[in-house]
Amino acid sequence: MSFKWKIAWFLIFPALFIRGFTIVYPLVVTFINSFFDINMFSRAEPVFIGLQNFVDIFSDPKVKASINFTLIFTVTSMVFHVILGIFLAMLLNIKFKGKKLLRTITLIPWAMPMVVTGMAAKWAFNDDYGLINDFIRRFNPEFHFDWLIYPWSAQLAVILVDLWKDIPFFAFLVLAGLQFIPDEVYESAKIDGAGAVSTFFKITLPLITPTLLTLCIFFTMWRITMYDLVYAMTSGGPGDSTSLLAYRIAIEAFTNLNIGYASALALLLFFMMVAFSIVNLLLIKRFQY
C-alpha cells in the first residue's frame, strides 16, 4: 500500500469507525434482541424465542393499525409533497418584487420544531377554542366538530399538519434545482413555440428529476420514521388510528419495556424503509430522461 493510501485510510478511519459504531452496531444488537424475550418489567434473564416476536407482530391489532397508517401517511404525504412542492418552487422562482420576503415567510413553518408544531396543531384543531373551528364558525355559528376524536379526521389532521410544515423545505430544495437550469434553455423553447405546459414536461421536469429522486428517498425515510408529531399532537389516538410504526416502537420499548418485541418492530421498520427507497428509485427512474 502506497504512502498516499495509508494517509487516506488514516484520515477516514475515525469517520468510518464512528459511522460503524452508531449504525452497524445498533443494527446488529437490534437483530439479535429480536429473537429474545427481553422484558425490563420482569427483570428476568433474556429467553431465546426464535421468530415468536415476528409472529406476534402480524397478530397484534395495534401493530396492524400502525402499519396501515404508516403506509397511508407516507404515500399520501409524498404524493402531495412532490405535487405541491414543485408548484410552490416554481412560484418562488418567478421574478417579482418582494420575492426574498415571501421566501423567508414561506420557511417559517419548517423552522418550527416538530413538537411545537404538534402542540400548536392540537390547539388549532380543538373544537371549543381551536383556530380551525373558530374560522368555520364565522360562516356557520352552529358548527361543532372535534377533529382529533374520530379516526379519519385525526389521520387527516396529522397529514395536513405534516404537509403544512415540510412542503416549504421540499419546495426550497426543488427551487435550488430549478435555479441550475440555464435561462437560455427556456428562451430556446420559447423561440421554438413551446407553451408553458410543454416547457414544464419536456424541459423543467426532466432536468429536476435527479433532485426529485434524492428528495423522495430522504423524505420517504423521514415520513416512515416520524415520531414527534404524533407524540405531541395525538399520542397515537384515538385508539391507535394515528399511531405510526415509529411511535409504536417507542411505546413498546420505553413504556411497556418490551425490548425484544420493540427490536422486531424496529427491524420491520428498517425493511419498510429499504422497500420504499427501492420503489422510489424504480418509479422515478422510469420518468428520468
C-alpha positions in Angstrom: 0.0 0.0 0.0 1.4 3.4 -1.0 2.0 6.2 1.4 -0.9 8.2 -0.1 -3.3 5.4 0.5 -2.1 5.0 4.1 -2.7 8.7 4.7 -6.1 8.4 3.1 -7.1 5.5 5.3 -5.7 7.2 8.4 -7.8 10.3 7.7 -11.1 8.4 7.0 -10.8 5.7 9.7 -12.2 7.8 12.5 -15.3 8.7 10.5 -15.7 5.0 9.4 -15.4 3.9 13.0 -17.9 6.4 14.3 -20.4 5.5 11.5 -19.9 1.8 12.1 -20.4 2.2 15.9 -23.5 4.3 15.6 -25.2 2.4 12.7 -23.9 -1.1 12.3 -23.5 -1.9 16.0 -27.1 -0.9 17.0 -28.5 -2.7 13.9 -26.7 -5.9 14.9 -27.8 -5.6 18.5 -31.4 -5.0 17.4 -31.3 -8.0 15.1 -30.1 -10.2 18.0 -32.6 -8.8 20.5 -35.5 -9.5 18.1 -35.0 -13.3 18.7 -35.3 -12.9 22.5 -38.0 -12.2 25.1 -36.5 -9.2 26.9 -38.9 -7.5 29.2 -37.4 -5.0 31.6 -40.5 -5.2 33.9 -39.8 -8.7 34.9 -36.0 -8.2 35.1 -35.7 -11.9 34.2 -32.8 -13.2 32.0 -33.5 -12.9 28.2 -35.1 -16.0 26.8 -34.5 -17.1 23.2 -37.8 -17.5 21.5 -36.8 -17.6 17.8 -39.3 -16.0 15.5 -42.0 -15.6 18.0 -41.7 -11.8 18.2 -42.2 -11.6 14.4 -45.2 -14.0 14.6 -46.7 -11.8 17.3 -46.3 -8.7 15.2 -48.7 -9.9 12.5 -51.3 -11.0 15.0 -51.1 -7.7 17.0 -54.0 -5.4 16.1 -52.1 -2.3 17.4 -49.2 -3.1 15.1 -51.5 -3.7 12.1 -53.1 -0.3 12.8 -49.7 1.3 13.0 -48.5 -0.3 9.7 -51.7 0.7 7.9 -51.5 4.4 9.0 -47.7 4.5 8.3 -48.4 3.3 4.7 -51.3 5.8 4.2 -49.3 8.6 5.8 -46.1 8.0 3.8 -47.7 7.5 0.4 -50.2 10.4 0.8 -47.6 12.8 2.2 -45.1 12.0 -0.5 -47.6 12.4 -3.4 -48.6 15.9 -2.1 -45.0 16.8 -1.2 -44.0 16.3 -4.8 -47.0 18.0 -6.4 -47.3 21.0 -4.1 -43.6 21.2 -3.6 -42.9 21.6 -7.3 -45.8 24.1 -7.7 -44.5 26.2 -4.7 -40.9 26.0 -6.0 -42.0 27.3 -9.5 -44.0 30.1 -7.8 -41.0 31.1 -5.7 -38.8 31.0 -8.8 -40.8 33.8 -10.5 -39.0 37.1 -10.5 -41.1 39.8 -8.7 -40.7 42.4 -6.0 -40.8 41.1 -2.5 -39.6 37.6 -3.6 -37.0 37.4 -0.8 -39.6 38.4 1.8 -42.0 35.7 0.5 -39.3 33.1 0.6 -38.5 33.9 4.2 -42.1 33.8 5.3 -42.6 30.5 3.4 -39.9 28.9 5.5 -41.4 29.8 8.9 -43.4 26.5 9.3 -40.4 24.4 8.5 -38.3 26.3 11.0 -40.6 25.4 13.9 -39.6 22.4 16.0 -41.8 19.4 15.2 -43.0 19.1 18.9 -44.0 22.7 18.9 -45.8 22.2 15.6 -47.7 19.2 17.0 -48.8 21.1 20.2 -49.9 24.1 18.2 -51.8 21.8 15.8 -53.5 20.1 18.8 -54.7 23.5 19.9 -55.7 24.6 16.4 -57.9 21.5 15.9 -59.7 21.8 19.3 -63.5 22.0 19.0 -64.0 24.7 21.7 -61.2 27.2 21.1 -59.3 26.0 18.1 -58.3 28.2 15.2 -59.9 25.9 12.6 -63.3 25.7 14.1 -63.2 29.4 15.0 -62.7 30.3 11.4 -65.5 27.9 10.2 -68.0 29.4 12.8 -67.6 32.8 11.2 -69.7 31.3 8.3 -71.6 28.7 10.3 -72.0 29.7 14.0 -73.5 26.3 14.9 -70.6 24.3 13.7 -69.1 21.9 16.2 -66.6 19.1 15.4 -63.7 17.7 17.4 -61.2 16.8 14.7 -59.0 14.6 17.0 -61.6 12.2 18.4 -62.5 10.5 15.2 -60.0 8.2 13.4 -60.5 9.5 9.9 -60.4 13.2 10.9 -57.4 12.7 13.2 -55.5 11.0 10.4 -56.4 13.8 8.0 -55.3 16.4 10.6 -51.9 14.7 11.1 -51.3 14.5 7.3 -52.3 18.1 6.8 -50.0 19.4 9.5 -47.1 17.4 8.1 -47.7 18.9 4.7 -48.0 22.4 6.1 -44.7 22.1 8.0 -42.4 20.3 5.5 -43.6 21.3 2.0 -41.8 24.6 2.2 -38.5 22.8 2.8 -39.2 20.4 0.0 -40.0 23.3 -2.3 -36.8 25.2 -1.4 -34.7 22.1 -2.3 -36.6 21.8 -5.6 -36.1 25.6 -6.1 -32.3 25.0 -5.8 -32.6 22.5 -8.7 -34.7 24.9 -10.8 -32.1 27.7 -10.5 -29.5 25.4 -12.0 -31.5 25.3 -15.3 -30.0 28.0 -17.6 -32.3 30.7 -18.9 -31.1 30.0 -22.4 -32.9 26.7 -22.4 -36.2 28.4 -21.7 -35.5 31.1 -24.3 -34.8 28.5 -26.9 -38.0 26.6 -26.1 -40.0 29.9 -26.3 -38.5 30.6 -29.7 -39.5 27.1 -30.9 -43.1 27.9 -29.9 -43.3 25.7 -26.8 -46.1 26.5 -24.4 -45.9 26.6 -20.6 -47.2 23.0 -20.2 -44.9 21.7 -22.9 -41.9 23.5 -21.4 -42.6 22.1 -17.9 -42.9 18.4 -19.1 -40.2 18.5 -21.7 -37.6 20.7 -20.0 -38.2 21.6 -16.4 -39.4 18.1 -15.1 -36.6 16.1 -16.8 -33.9 18.5 -15.5 -35.1 18.4 -11.9 -35.7 14.7 -11.8 -32.3 13.9 -10.2 -33.2 16.4 -7.4 -36.7 14.9 -7.0 -35.2 11.4 -6.9 -33.0 12.3 -4.0 -35.7 14.2 -2.1 -38.2 11.4 -2.4 -35.8 8.9 -0.9 -34.9 11.1 2.1 -38.5 12.5 2.7 -39.9 8.9 2.5 -37.4 7.8 5.2 -38.3 10.8 7.3 -42.0 10.1 7.0 -41.7 6.4 7.9 -39.6 7.2 11.0 -41.7 10.1 12.2 -42.5 10.1 15.9 -42.5 13.5 17.4 -45.5 15.0 15.5 -47.8 12.1 16.5 -46.4 12.2 20.1 -47.2 15.9 20.6 -50.4 16.1 18.6 -52.5 12.9 19.1 -50.4 10.5 21.2 -51.4 7.9 18.6 -55.1 8.3 19.2 -58.0 8.0 19.0 -57.3 4.3 19.7 -54.3 3.5 17.6 -55.6 5.2 14.5 -52.7 7.8 14.2 -50.0 5.6 15.7 -47.2 5.5 13.3 -44.9 2.5 13.4 -42.0 4.5 14.9 -44.4 5.7 17.7 -45.5 2.1 18.4 -41.8 1.1 18.7 -41.2 3.8 21.2 -44.3 2.7 23.2 -43.2 -0.9 23.3 -39.6 0.0 24.2 -39.9 2.8 26.7 -43.4 2.4 28.1 -44.0 -1.4 28.0 -40.2 -2.0 28.3 -40.6 -5.0 25.9 -37.2 -4.7 24.3 -37.3 -7.9 22.3 -40.7 -7.1 20.7 -39.6 -3.5 20.0 -36.5 -4.8 18.3 -38.5 -6.9 16.0 -40.7 -3.9 15.2 -37.6 -1.8 14.5 -36.4 -4.4 12.0 -39.8 -4.3 10.3 -39.5 -0.5 10.1 -35.9 -0.9 8.7 -37.1 -3.2 5.9 -40.0 -0.9 5.1 -37.5 2.0 4.7 -35.4 -0.2 2.3 -38.5 -1.2 0.3 -39.8 2.3 -0.1 -36.4 3.5 -1.1 -36.2 0.9 -3.8 -39.7 1.6 -5.1 -38.9 5.4 -5.2 -35.7 4.7 -7.3 -37.6 2.4 -9.7 -40.6 4.7 -10.2 -38.6 7.9 -10.7 -36.1 6.2 -13.0 -39.0 5.4 -15.3 -39.6 9.2 -15.7 -35.9 10.1 -15.9 -35.0 11.5 -19.3 
